[in-house]
Every structure is written in structure tokens, then in C-alpha cells.
Amino acid sequence: MPLFDRFEGPLFWVGLLLVWNLIVFLRYGWDKLAAIQGYWRVSEAELLLLGFLGGALGAKVAQRVFRHKTSKQPFAQNLNIVVGL
């Protein structure tokens, strides 16, 4: 079917993965902002799940850029495990 032809090929999947990693990056940024301003936080379980579901690169970049969750060892170690998967 011509409608689904554009959802084939590696370029589509690479683009989808990049968009997903951008979403994960922004979610980490949102959580960092919430931490600074005292707002409702994103759970660690959600952040790890986002990384596990294909957003590991976005999660690691956000961790570095925002200096977020770097000293909290159980989380940092678990994120490294997720990246290794």
C-alpha cells in the first residue's frame, strides 16, 4: 500500500529514534527544572524506562548537559546498565 511505503527503510527508523531521544532529553530537562523550582518531579522509574525504550542516548546526553542525576549512584548505575542493554 502506498500509504505505508514511507514507513519502511532505515531512514524512517533512524529519524524515529532521533525524535524519541530528543523527547527523552527534554523530559530529563523538565525534571531538572522541576527539581530546581520545587515542582512535581518525574519518577526515576519513568526516566529509566524512557532510556530502556530506546532513549538511552538522549538520557545520557541530558544527564551530562543538565548535570542531572549524576551523583545519585543507584540511578546513575541503573542508567548505565540500561545503556549497556
ABEGO torsion letter per residue (X at the ends): XAAAAAABEAAAAAAAAAAAAAAAAAAAAAAAAAAAAGBBBBBAAAAAAAAAAGAAAAAAAAAAAAGBGAABAAAAAAAAAAAAX
